[in-house]
Structures are given as C-alpha cells and as structure tokens.
Amino acid sequence: MAHWMALPGASRMRAGTDPAAARLQALLPPVSRAPRVPPAPLRKLRPLARIVALVSGRLTGTGPLTIFTTLGRHPRLFRAWLFYSARLMPFGTLPRRDAELVILRVAWQCGAAYEWWHHVPLALRAGLRPEEVAAAAGVPPAAGLSERRRVLIAVTDDVLARQALSDDTWQAARQALTEREMIEACLLIGHYQGLASAIGGLGIQLEDGSLNEAPISGGPAAPRSR
C-alpha cells in the first residue's frame, strides 16, 4: 500500500472533499472497533516508518496513516513489505488504473473498508471514472468497463474465490494481458488480500481525518458476494 509514493505533492485527498469519492467510499462503511495492535506514536517509530507515515498523512490530509504506524512496529518486516508493495504499485507493469481497479475489487470482496476508503480517491486520481470504481462493487461488475478491465475483475474474483483461474478466465486473460501483466496481477491480488487480512487481524482503523461524516458500522463487516 505504498500509494504515498505516487501522489503529487500538491494533492490533498481528505475524505469528503470530493463528493464523487465520498459517495463511492460510503458503499463500504468502516467498522468501528478498538485496534488489536494500536498505532505506534511517531516518536517510537524508526525513521523510515516515521517519514512514510508523516508524508502520507500530509499528502492525504488525514494525519499519519495508521497502516504505517501499526506495521512500523516491526521495522525489519516493514522495510521489506514497503518496497515489495511499491514494486507492485505504483511501480509495477500494470497500468495504474488497472492496478487500482484490481485493488478496489480485492477490497470490496474482502470487506476491507480501510483499503477501499484509501484507494477510491487514488483510483479517481489515476483516471478511473466514477462508474468504473462503482463497478468494482457491483455484482456482476461488468457495466461500464472495457473488455480488458472485465477480464481483470474476473481474474481477481477467481483468484480470491478459488486460488486458481477457470479455463474461461484463463483464455480471456491470455487475450487481454501480457505474461508479465498476468504474473503481476496474480501477485497484486494476493498481496492486497493478505494486507486486508492483516488490517482485519490487527484491527487497523481508518484515521479520524479520513472519516469526516462517514457512516460507521458497529458490527463485523458483511461478507461480499463472489
């Protein structure tokens, strides 16, 4: 989730400043609960995690991102995770809009509100249309998407549901994606599914500055249809 590396310095993405983003974010309300592992105070983080948390917070306008202040409690793992994440996105082979669509579909299918809330404005800034973002939450999600992006959604759903690709999905993917893009898409799906599990397992909460007037759910996230 190294999206802070790709944000223009002058950009601000505080939730609610863009009505379209706010409406799309609200499709997956966050669940309010006490974190299992609380975010570390900035002064207790190593320099890399502290800098990433501060810079990302300034760019998003939310304050230090809790994903970084929580995972930063494990400095050696944080460094490796951060650079692997950045190699997949934003410095991967897949075009940024395609990568964001995949990430949104993973977030939606996993019920991962933290990922969804942060990547909705990122996807819009990358150039996805609001209807394309909404399609990531649709069942079926094909409306408004190009054939290539419908294939990416199908690949994402297969990998999440079956840890494999059906013959039909594989044939469509071979037509739409290069070999390297296919490898990267599968790794990107697995990475963000794993990140969703870490966020849920550790109870990482959205930053107060991300929420504004967002509806908050007090119970467990409902499973998404697959």
Phi, psi and omega per residue, in radians:
M1 nan 0.802 -3.075
A2 -1.530 0.740 -3.058
H3 -1.171 -0.348 -3.129
W4 -1.050 -0.469 -3.110
M5 -1.181 -0.374 -3.011
A6 -1.821 0.041 -3.052
L7 -1.537 2.364 3.047
P8 -1.076 2.500 -3.070
G9 -1.064 -0.490 -3.099
A10 -1.547 -0.045 -3.026
S11 -1.430 2.546 2.993
R12 -2.251 2.417 -3.067
M13 -2.253 0.555 3.137
R14 -0.970 2.303 -3.115
A15 -1.009 2.375 3.083
G16 1.726 -0.291 3.132
T17 -1.291 -0.458 3.091
D18 -1.909 1.940 -3.089
P19 -0.995 -0.677 3.134
A20 -1.102 -0.768 3.118
A21 -1.105 -0.739 -3.119
A22 -1.091 -0.717 3.123
R23 -1.121 -0.700 -3.134
L24 -1.249 -0.698 3.092
Q25 -1.033 -0.674 -3.075
A26 -1.162 -0.196 3.074
L27 -1.105 -0.435 -3.128
L28 -2.262 1.466 -3.087
P29 -1.094 2.467 3.086
P30 -1.244 2.699 3.094
V31 -1.745 2.226 -3.114
S32 -1.589 2.098 3.078
R33 -2.731 2.817 3.094
A34 -1.231 2.364 3.110
P35 -1.096 2.475 3.056
R36 -1.256 -0.755 3.032
V37 -2.052 1.942 -3.054
P38 -1.255 2.656 3.060
P39 -1.044 2.510 3.116
A40 -1.364 2.509 2.955
P41 -1.027 2.525 -3.080
L42 -0.966 -0.639 -3.077
R43 -1.164 -0.309 -3.123
K44 -1.681 -0.022 3.135
L45 -1.544 2.662 2.993
R46 -1.199 2.817 -3.033
P47 -0.949 -0.753 -3.081
L48 -1.079 -0.892 -3.122
A49 -1.116 -0.675 -3.137
R50 -1.129 -0.779 -3.141
I51 -1.133 -0.788 -3.138
V52 -1.080 -0.766 -3.137
A53 -1.102 -0.747 -3.130
L54 -1.191 -0.828 -3.109
V55 -1.117 -0.797 -3.139
S56 -1.092 -0.674 3.126
G57 -1.143 -0.647 3.107
R58 -1.217 -0.677 -3.119
L59 -1.229 -0.659 -3.141
T60 -1.478 -0.334 -3.092
G61 1.352 0.245 -3.059
T62 -1.782 -0.152 -2.885
G63 1.549 3.004 -3.080
P64 -0.904 2.315 -3.096
L65 -1.280 2.269 -3.065
T66 -1.178 -0.399 3.073
I67 -1.079 -0.651 -3.109
F68 -1.424 -0.663 -3.133
T69 -1.297 -0.320 3.056
T70 -1.527 -0.955 -3.137
L71 -1.142 -0.431 3.104
G72 -1.119 -0.208 3.067
R73 -1.180 -0.248 3.113
H74 -2.050 1.426 -2.923
P75 -1.006 -0.796 -3.081
R76 -1.154 -0.744 3.118
L77 -1.203 -0.635 -3.132
F78 -1.042 -0.789 -3.113
R79 -1.072 -0.825 -3.128
A80 -1.120 -0.773 3.132
W81 -1.073 -0.756 -3.074
L82 -1.074 -0.783 -3.079
F83 -1.313 -0.585 3.042
Y84 -1.144 -0.782 3.122
S85 -1.039 -0.745 -3.136
A86 -1.184 -0.568 3.111
R87 -1.151 -0.586 3.077
L88 -1.331 -0.734 -3.114
M89 -2.754 2.101 0.349
P90 -1.734 0.114 -3.013
F91 -1.786 0.477 -3.125
G92 -1.579 -3.085 3.129
T93 -1.387 -0.647 3.128
L94 -1.087 2.388 3.016
P95 -0.961 2.568 -3.023
R96 -0.991 -0.715 -3.117
R97 -1.123 -0.678 3.103
D98 -1.145 -0.750 3.130
A99 -1.081 -0.735 3.138
E100 -1.137 -0.652 3.098
L101 -1.093 -0.771 3.105
V102 -1.053 -0.808 -3.122
I103 -1.076 -0.739 3.119
L104 -1.105 -0.710 3.127
R105 -1.135 -0.714 3.067
V106 -1.050 -0.836 -3.134
A107 -1.019 -0.777 -3.127
W108 -1.121 -0.851 -3.095
Q109 -1.158 -0.521 3.126
C110 -1.553 -0.088 -3.068
G111 1.135 0.559 -3.048
A112 -1.627 1.554 -3.063
A113 -1.104 -0.613 -3.129
Y114 -1.053 -0.862 3.109
E115 -1.089 -0.774 -3.114
W116 -1.045 -0.854 -3.066
W117 -1.111 -0.659 -3.127
H118 -1.371 -0.559 -3.042
H119 -1.591 -0.257 3.028
V120 -1.045 -0.968 3.122
P121 -1.135 -0.564 3.082
L122 -1.110 -0.739 3.141
A123 -1.122 -0.727 3.126
L124 -1.133 -0.716 3.120
R125 -1.194 -0.515 3.104
A126 -1.279 -0.284 3.079
G127 2.073 -0.009 3.032
L128 -1.198 2.449 3.079
R129 -1.358 2.677 3.114
P130 -0.917 -0.667 3.138
E131 -1.196 -0.487 3.067
E132 -1.258 -0.687 3.064
V133 -1.097 -0.784 3.124
A134 -1.070 -0.574 -3.139
A135 -1.102 -0.486 3.102
A136 -1.143 -0.337 3.121
A137 -1.810 0.055 -3.059
G138 -1.592 2.726 3.066
V139 -2.365 1.851 -0.107
P140 -1.285 2.738 -2.998
P141 -1.685 0.337 -2.945
A142 -1.425 -0.388 -3.019
A143 -1.046 2.312 3.065
G144 1.409 0.055 -3.109
L145 -1.873 2.576 2.996
S146 -1.188 2.908 3.113
E147 -1.042 -0.735 3.129
R148 -1.039 -0.744 -3.108
R149 -1.314 -0.497 3.000
R150 -1.124 -0.668 3.086
V151 -1.112 -0.743 3.125
L152 -1.070 -0.694 3.082
I153 -1.112 -0.766 -3.135
A154 -1.110 -0.735 3.091
V155 -1.054 -0.808 -3.139
T156 -1.036 -0.819 -3.111
D157 -1.125 -0.714 3.124
D158 -1.109 -0.817 -3.105
V159 -1.105 -0.729 -3.136
L160 -1.179 -0.712 -3.037
A161 -1.456 -0.595 -2.955
R162 -2.179 -0.138 -3.005
Q163 0.925 0.605 3.122
A164 -2.888 2.979 3.086
L165 -1.975 2.375 3.031
S166 -1.166 2.835 3.106
D167 -1.041 -0.712 -3.132
D168 -1.132 -0.755 3.129
T169 -1.138 -0.714 3.137
W170 -1.096 -0.745 3.132
Q171 -1.114 -0.721 3.107
A172 -1.151 -0.691 -3.131
A173 -1.147 -0.650 3.127
R174 -1.102 -0.537 3.120
Q175 -1.376 -0.551 -2.980
A176 -1.714 -0.446 -2.989
L177 -2.187 2.618 2.999
T178 -1.344 2.935 3.119
E179 -1.041 -0.777 3.139
R180 -1.150 -0.681 3.103
E181 -1.117 -0.632 3.127
M182 -1.156 -0.785 3.096
I183 -1.030 -0.827 -3.089
E184 -1.151 -0.687 3.136
A185 -1.062 -0.786 -3.135
C186 -1.118 -0.706 3.097
L187 -1.177 -0.665 3.122
L188 -1.115 -0.749 3.112
I189 -1.060 -0.865 -3.126
G190 -1.095 -0.661 -3.125
H191 -1.116 -0.827 -3.091
Y192 -1.332 -0.439 2.978
Q193 -1.158 -0.767 3.086
G194 -1.100 -0.690 3.118
L195 -1.146 -0.696 3.081
A196 -1.046 -0.684 3.110
S197 -1.153 -0.709 3.109
A198 -1.142 -0.750 3.126
I199 -1.060 -0.788 3.118
G200 -1.188 -0.767 -3.110
G201 -1.130 -0.673 -3.130
L202 -1.521 -0.135 3.130
G203 1.191 0.624 -3.133
I204 -1.213 2.227 -3.050
Q205 -1.839 2.660 3.024
L206 -1.071 2.584 3.102
E207 -1.175 2.592 3.121
D208 -0.981 -0.644 -3.125
G209 -1.247 -0.226 3.097
S210 -1.453 -0.382 -2.901
L211 -1.535 -0.763 -3.025
N212 0.844 -2.008 -3.097
E213 -1.858 0.590 -3.098
A214 -1.175 2.512 2.987
P215 -1.179 2.397 -3.103
I216 -2.057 2.322 3.069
S217 -1.686 2.446 -3.138
G218 -1.671 -0.107 -3.090
G219 -1.937 -3.073 3.133
P220 -1.177 2.643 3.138
A221 -1.145 2.406 3.100
A222 -1.278 2.473 3.099
P223 -1.154 2.541 3.129
R224 -1.486 2.656 3.055
S225 -1.267 2.442 3.127
R226 -2.206 nan nan
